[in-house]
Amino acid sequence: MAVNEMRWGILYCPKRGMFRSGLSWNRVEKCLKENGIEFDFIQSENTGSVDRLIKMLINNGYKTIVIIGGDSALNDAVNSLMQVDKATRDSVALGVIPNGLMNDFAHFWGLKEGEIETTIKSLKKRRIRKIDLGYIRYNNRKGEICRRYFLNCINIGLIATIMNLRRQTRRLFGSRTLSFIFSFILLIFQRLEYKMRLKINEDVLERSIMTICIGNATGYGQTPNAVPYNGLLDVSVVYHPEMAQLFEGIYLFLRGKFLNHRSVHPYRTRKIELADISRAQIGIDGRSMNTPTGAFTVEVEQEVINFIIPG
């Protein structure tokens, strides 16, 4: 039986790890009730349950679905939405209360962890914007053609390794700053460049590359000018700098001036063709992705998801 269309479906994704400092559901529930919002609440058991629970909310007729989680949970949610027919998808609006290890897409819209009252009041206004999704099209190990969507970015190479290390170390340390510093220390044991072959617009690159970020949004600071509503992807290709330049790049990255580094080459495009990445690690919205084999493409689909933005 369909629910009241004004009623929110809320999926709570608690933080996992040694030091869990995420939002308390009791605090969120209190704020929702104070704002007169009708809702039903479910909690994810693990990262693999988000897809199933989002489909359950969609099938039960919820028109406003709010994720209390981070980039990875949002990624699962939009991939679930993209599996339903267009008419159903167009009837659903997706919102977020940031509560993940990484919340870059929420930060793009000015939403911050811990600001529950402000976020819920903003969501209540239900100001909706159609947003773009990037997607990677690839063959998995069984040879099946697959497609995976992303809101924020795809990283290939060193930064994908850093983001994976950062997720693991933040679960351990809890602190964003400590996890990032420790991740960079661990880089001494990592491969710093990969022989790649790719095509961006009319440029064919065949050379050693340290990292590539393909951003639908800010890409954890690597595609700072990207926006998820212009039908384009921003791409930052980073060649392997000298050691002194590498530390300069880390400094600029932390200061939000990544594109100022001399080894960073920015592009804007609708499609990237990647013929060979020499087994470089791939991260999608901050989560490691190990399934692509062989050549693959990354493209953008314009205005496909209703997203509730601050109003």
MILOMAR-500942 format. One record per residue (C-alpha): residue number from 1; z, y, x. Coordinates in steps of 0.25 Angstrom, whole numbers, m for minus. Layout:
<drenlos>
{n: NUM&z: Z&y: Y&x: X}
...
</drenlos>
This chain:
<drenlos>
{n: 1&z: 0&y: 0&x: 0}
{n: 2&z: m4&y: 14&x: 6}
{n: 3&z: 7&y: 23&x: 9}
{n: 4&z: 9&y: 38&x: 5}
{n: 5&z: m2&y: 45&x: 13}
{n: 6&z: 8&y: 56&x: 17}
{n: 7&z: 17&y: 46&x: 24}
{n: 8&z: 17&y: 44&x: 39}
{n: 9&z: 16&y: 31&x: 46}
{n: 10&z: 24&y: 32&x: 59}
{n: 11&z: 22&y: 23&x: 71}
{n: 12&z: 34&y: 24&x: 80}
{n: 13&z: 31&y: 19&x: 95}
{n: 14&z: 44&y: 20&x: 102}
{n: 15&z: 43&y: 22&x: 117}
{n: 16&z: 45&y: 9&x: 126}
{n: 17&z: 51&y: 8&x: 139}
{n: 18&z: 64&y: 8&x: 147}
{n: 19&z: 68&y: 22&x: 143}
{n: 20&z: 63&y: 25&x: 129}
{n: 21&z: 65&y: 40&x: 126}
{n: 22&z: 55&y: 40&x: 114}
{n: 23&z: 58&y: 46&x: 100}
{n: 24&z: 68&y: 40&x: 91}
{n: 25&z: 62&y: 36&x: 78}
{n: 26&z: 75&y: 41&x: 71}
{n: 27&z: 72&y: 55&x: 76}
{n: 28&z: 57&y: 54&x: 71}
{n: 29&z: 62&y: 49&x: 58}
{n: 30&z: 72&y: 60&x: 56}
{n: 31&z: 61&y: 71&x: 58}
{n: 32&z: 51&y: 64&x: 49}
{n: 33&z: 61&y: 64&x: 38}
{n: 34&z: 65&y: 78&x: 40}
{n: 35&z: 50&y: 82&x: 39}
{n: 36&z: 49&y: 75&x: 26}
{n: 37&z: 38&y: 65&x: 31}
{n: 38&z: 37&y: 52&x: 25}
{n: 39&z: 34&y: 41&x: 35}
{n: 40&z: 34&y: 26&x: 38}
{n: 41&z: 38&y: 21&x: 52}
{n: 42&z: 34&y: 10&x: 60}
{n: 43&z: 38&y: 7&x: 75}
{n: 44&z: 29&y: 0&x: 85}
{n: 45&z: 34&y: m12&x: 92}
{n: 46&z: 26&y: m11&x: 104}
{n: 47&z: 13&y: m4&x: 109}
{n: 48&z: 5&y: m15&x: 103}
{n: 49&z: 10&y: m13&x: 89}
{n: 50&z: 5&y: 2&x: 87}
{n: 51&z: m10&y: m3&x: 83}
{n: 52&z: m4&y: m12&x: 72}
{n: 53&z: 6&y: m2&x: 67}
{n: 54&z: m5&y: 9&x: 66}
{n: 55&z: m14&y: 0&x: 58}
{n: 56&z: m3&y: m4&x: 49}
{n: 57&z: 0&y: 11&x: 46}
{n: 58&z: m15&y: 14&x: 44}
{n: 59&z: m17&y: 2&x: 35}
{n: 60&z: m5&y: 6&x: 26}
{n: 61&z: m11&y: 20&x: 24}
{n: 62&z: m3&y: 30&x: 32}
{n: 63&z: m11&y: 42&x: 34}
{n: 64&z: m2&y: 49&x: 44}
{n: 65&z: 2&y: 40&x: 56}
{n: 66&z: 11&y: 45&x: 67}
{n: 67&z: 13&y: 38&x: 80}
{n: 68&z: 27&y: 40&x: 87}
{n: 69&z: 22&y: 37&x: 101}
{n: 70&z: 13&y: 40&x: 113}
{n: 71&z: m1&y: 40&x: 117}
{n: 72&z: m2&y: 24&x: 117}
{n: 73&z: 3&y: 23&x: 103}
{n: 74&z: m7&y: 34&x: 98}
{n: 75&z: m18&y: 27&x: 106}
{n: 76&z: m15&y: 14&x: 98}
{n: 77&z: m14&y: 22&x: 85}
{n: 78&z: m28&y: 29&x: 86}
{n: 79&z: m34&y: 15&x: 90}
{n: 80&z: m28&y: 9&x: 77}
{n: 81&z: m34&y: 21&x: 69}
{n: 82&z: m48&y: 19&x: 76}
{n: 83&z: m48&y: 5&x: 71}
{n: 84&z: m48&y: 9&x: 56}
{n: 85&z: m59&y: 15&x: 48}
{n: 86&z: m63&y: 29&x: 49}
{n: 87&z: m58&y: 33&x: 35}
{n: 88&z: m44&y: 27&x: 37}
{n: 89&z: m43&y: 33&x: 51}
{n: 90&z: m47&y: 47&x: 45}
{n: 91&z: m36&y: 46&x: 35}
{n: 92&z: m25&y: 44&x: 45}
{n: 93&z: m18&y: 55&x: 54}
{n: 94&z: m11&y: 51&x: 67}
{n: 95&z: 1&y: 58&x: 73}
{n: 96&z: 10&y: 56&x: 85}
{n: 97&z: 24&y: 59&x: 88}
{n: 98&z: 24&y: 57&x: 103}
{n: 99&z: 33&y: 46&x: 108}
{n: 100&z: 26&y: 39&x: 119}
{n: 101&z: 26&y: 37&x: 134}
{n: 102&z: 14&y: 46&x: 134}
{n: 103&z: 11&y: 56&x: 123}
{n: 104&z: m1&y: 64&x: 129}
{n: 105&z: m9&y: 64&x: 116}
{n: 106&z: 3&y: 70&x: 108}
{n: 107&z: 5&y: 80&x: 119}
{n: 108&z: m9&y: 85&x: 118}
{n: 109&z: m6&y: 90&x: 104}
{n: 110&z: 7&y: 96&x: 109}
{n: 111&z: 16&y: 85&x: 103}
{n: 112&z: 29&y: 82&x: 112}
{n: 113&z: 38&y: 70&x: 113}
{n: 114&z: 52&y: 73&x: 106}
{n: 115&z: 47&y: 85&x: 97}
{n: 116&z: 48&y: 76&x: 84}
{n: 117&z: 51&y: 87&x: 74}
{n: 118&z: 39&y: 96&x: 79}
{n: 119&z: 30&y: 84&x: 80}
{n: 120&z: 33&y: 78&x: 66}
{n: 121&z: 32&y: 92&x: 59}
{n: 122&z: 18&y: 93&x: 66}
{n: 123&z: 14&y: 80&x: 61}
{n: 124&z: 19&y: 83&x: 47}
{n: 125&z: 8&y: 94&x: 46}
{n: 126&z: m2&y: 83&x: 48}
{n: 127&z: m12&y: 92&x: 56}
{n: 128&z: m24&y: 83&x: 59}
{n: 129&z: m34&y: 83&x: 69}
{n: 130&z: m46&y: 73&x: 71}
{n: 131&z: m45&y: 69&x: 86}
{n: 132&z: m54&y: 62&x: 95}
{n: 133&z: m51&y: 48&x: 102}
{n: 134&z: m57&y: 43&x: 115}
{n: 135&z: m60&y: 29&x: 116}
{n: 136&z: m63&y: 18&x: 127}
{n: 137&z: m74&y: 8&x: 123}
{n: 138&z: m73&y: m5&x: 132}
{n: 139&z: m74&y: m20&x: 133}
{n: 140&z: m61&y: m28&x: 134}
{n: 141&z: m59&y: m40&x: 142}
{n: 142&z: m65&y: m49&x: 131}
{n: 143&z: m78&y: m40&x: 131}
{n: 144&z: m75&y: m34&x: 117}
{n: 145&z: m79&y: m19&x: 115}
{n: 146&z: m66&y: m11&x: 113}
{n: 147&z: m63&y: 3&x: 110}
{n: 148&z: m49&y: 10&x: 112}
{n: 149&z: m46&y: 25&x: 108}
{n: 150&z: m38&y: 35&x: 115}
{n: 151&z: m32&y: 48&x: 111}
{n: 152&z: m28&y: 54&x: 125}
{n: 153&z: m35&y: 47&x: 137}
{n: 154&z: m40&y: 36&x: 145}
{n: 155&z: m36&y: 35&x: 159}
{n: 156&z: m44&y: 27&x: 170}
{n: 157&z: m39&y: 24&x: 184}
{n: 158&z: m26&y: 30&x: 190}
{n: 159&z: m21&y: 39&x: 179}
{n: 160&z: m22&y: 27&x: 170}
{n: 161&z: m13&y: 19&x: 180}
{n: 162&z: m3&y: 31&x: 180}
{n: 163&z: m2&y: 32&x: 165}
{n: 164&z: 1&y: 17&x: 165}
{n: 165&z: 11&y: 18&x: 176}
{n: 166&z: 17&y: 31&x: 168}
{n: 167&z: 18&y: 23&x: 155}
{n: 168&z: 26&y: 12&x: 163}
{n: 169&z: 35&y: 21&x: 171}
{n: 170&z: 38&y: 30&x: 159}
{n: 171&z: 43&y: 18&x: 152}
{n: 172&z: 52&y: 16&x: 164}
{n: 173&z: 56&y: 30&x: 167}
{n: 174&z: 55&y: 37&x: 153}
{n: 175&z: 52&y: 50&x: 160}
{n: 176&z: 37&y: 55&x: 159}
{n: 177&z: 39&y: 62&x: 173}
{n: 178&z: 45&y: 51&x: 180}
{n: 179&z: 35&y: 41&x: 175}
{n: 180&z: 24&y: 49&x: 179}
{n: 181&z: 29&y: 52&x: 193}
{n: 182&z: 32&y: 37&x: 195}
{n: 183&z: 18&y: 33&x: 190}
{n: 184&z: 12&y: 42&x: 201}
{n: 185&z: 21&y: 35&x: 212}
{n: 186&z: 16&y: 22&x: 207}
{n: 187&z: 2&y: 27&x: 210}
{n: 188&z: 3&y: 23&x: 225}
{n: 189&z: 1&y: 9&x: 220}
{n: 190&z: m11&y: 12&x: 212}
{n: 191&z: m26&y: 12&x: 214}
{n: 192&z: m31&y: 27&x: 214}
{n: 193&z: m46&y: 26&x: 212}
{n: 194&z: m56&y: 17&x: 205}
{n: 195&z: m71&y: 16&x: 207}
{n: 196&z: m77&y: 20&x: 193}
{n: 197&z: m90&y: 22&x: 187}
{n: 198&z: m91&y: 31&x: 174}
{n: 199&z: m100&y: 40&x: 167}
{n: 200&z: m95&y: 53&x: 160}
{n: 201&z: m106&y: 61&x: 153}
{n: 202&z: m117&y: 61&x: 163}
{n: 203&z: m108&y: 59&x: 176}
{n: 204&z: m107&y: 45&x: 182}
{n: 205&z: m95&y: 43&x: 191}
{n: 206&z: m95&y: 32&x: 200}
{n: 207&z: m84&y: 33&x: 210}
{n: 208&z: m69&y: 32&x: 213}
{n: 209&z: m60&y: 38&x: 202}
{n: 210&z: m45&y: 39&x: 202}
{n: 211&z: m44&y: 41&x: 187}
{n: 212&z: m51&y: 45&x: 174}
{n: 213&z: m45&y: 51&x: 162}
{n: 214&z: m53&y: 51&x: 149}
{n: 215&z: m46&y: 61&x: 139}
{n: 216&z: m47&y: 63&x: 124}
{n: 217&z: m34&y: 71&x: 126}
{n: 218&z: m26&y: 76&x: 138}
{n: 219&z: m26&y: 63&x: 145}
{n: 220&z: m12&y: 64&x: 151}
{n: 221&z: m16&y: 77&x: 158}
{n: 222&z: m30&y: 72&x: 164}
{n: 223&z: m39&y: 77&x: 153}
{n: 224&z: m31&y: 90&x: 149}
{n: 225&z: m43&y: 97&x: 142}
{n: 226&z: m46&y: 85&x: 133}
{n: 227&z: m44&y: 86&x: 118}
{n: 228&z: m45&y: 75&x: 107}
{n: 229&z: m54&y: 83&x: 98}
{n: 230&z: m67&y: 87&x: 105}
{n: 231&z: m74&y: 74&x: 106}
{n: 232&z: m74&y: 73&x: 121}
{n: 233&z: m66&y: 66&x: 132}
{n: 234&z: m61&y: 73&x: 144}
{n: 235&z: m62&y: 65&x: 157}
{n: 236&z: m55&y: 67&x: 170}
{n: 237&z: m60&y: 59&x: 182}
{n: 238&z: m52&y: 59&x: 194}
{n: 239&z: m57&y: 55&x: 208}
{n: 240&z: m47&y: 50&x: 219}
{n: 241&z: m41&y: 62&x: 226}
{n: 242&z: m35&y: 63&x: 239}
{n: 243&z: m20&y: 60&x: 239}
{n: 244&z: m16&y: 75&x: 240}
{n: 245&z: m26&y: 78&x: 228}
{n: 246&z: m20&y: 66&x: 221}
{n: 247&z: m6&y: 72&x: 221}
{n: 248&z: m12&y: 86&x: 217}
{n: 249&z: m19&y: 78&x: 205}
{n: 250&z: m5&y: 72&x: 201}
{n: 251&z: 1&y: 86&x: 202}
{n: 252&z: m10&y: 92&x: 193}
{n: 253&z: m10&y: 81&x: 183}
{n: 254&z: 5&y: 83&x: 181}
{n: 255&z: 3&y: 98&x: 180}
{n: 256&z: m8&y: 96&x: 169}
{n: 257&z: m19&y: 101&x: 178}
{n: 258&z: m26&y: 88&x: 181}
{n: 259&z: m40&y: 93&x: 180}
{n: 260&z: m38&y: 103&x: 191}
{n: 261&z: m38&y: 92&x: 201}
{n: 262&z: m50&y: 92&x: 210}
{n: 263&z: m52&y: 76&x: 208}
{n: 264&z: m52&y: 77&x: 193}
{n: 265&z: m66&y: 78&x: 186}
{n: 266&z: m66&y: 81&x: 171}
{n: 267&z: m76&y: 78&x: 161}
{n: 268&z: m78&y: 79&x: 146}
{n: 269&z: m86&y: 69&x: 139}
{n: 270&z: m88&y: 60&x: 126}
{n: 271&z: m90&y: 47&x: 134}
{n: 272&z: m86&y: 41&x: 147}
{n: 273&z: m92&y: 28&x: 152}
{n: 274&z: m84&y: 20&x: 162}
{n: 275&z: m92&y: 9&x: 169}
{n: 276&z: m82&y: 5&x: 180}
{n: 277&z: m67&y: 9&x: 182}
{n: 278&z: m64&y: m1&x: 193}
{n: 279&z: m52&y: m7&x: 184}
{n: 280&z: m45&y: 6&x: 184}
{n: 281&z: m34&y: 6&x: 174}
{n: 282&z: m37&y: 12&x: 160}
{n: 283&z: m26&y: 20&x: 152}
{n: 284&z: m29&y: 24&x: 137}
{n: 285&z: m19&y: 34&x: 131}
{n: 286&z: m9&y: 31&x: 142}
{n: 287&z: m9&y: 16&x: 140}
{n: 288&z: m16&y: 6&x: 150}
{n: 289&z: m29&y: m1&x: 145}
{n: 290&z: m33&y: m13&x: 152}
{n: 291&z: m44&y: m19&x: 142}
{n: 292&z: m57&y: m12&x: 146}
{n: 293&z: m67&y: m20&x: 155}
{n: 294&z: m80&y: m15&x: 161}
{n: 295&z: m86&y: m2&x: 157}
{n: 296&z: m81&y: 6&x: 146}
{n: 297&z: m83&y: 20&x: 139}
{n: 298&z: m73&y: 31&x: 134}
{n: 299&z: m78&y: 40&x: 123}
{n: 300&z: m72&y: 49&x: 112}
{n: 301&z: m72&y: 48&x: 97}
{n: 302&z: m71&y: 62&x: 90}
{n: 303&z: m61&y: 65&x: 79}
{n: 304&z: m57&y: 51&x: 75}
{n: 305&z: m42&y: 52&x: 73}
{n: 306&z: m33&y: 61&x: 64}
{n: 307&z: m22&y: 66&x: 73}
{n: 308&z: m10&y: 74&x: 68}
{n: 309&z: m9&y: 86&x: 78}
{n: 310&z: 2&y: 97&x: 78}
{n: 311&z: 0&y: 108&x: 68}
</drenlos>
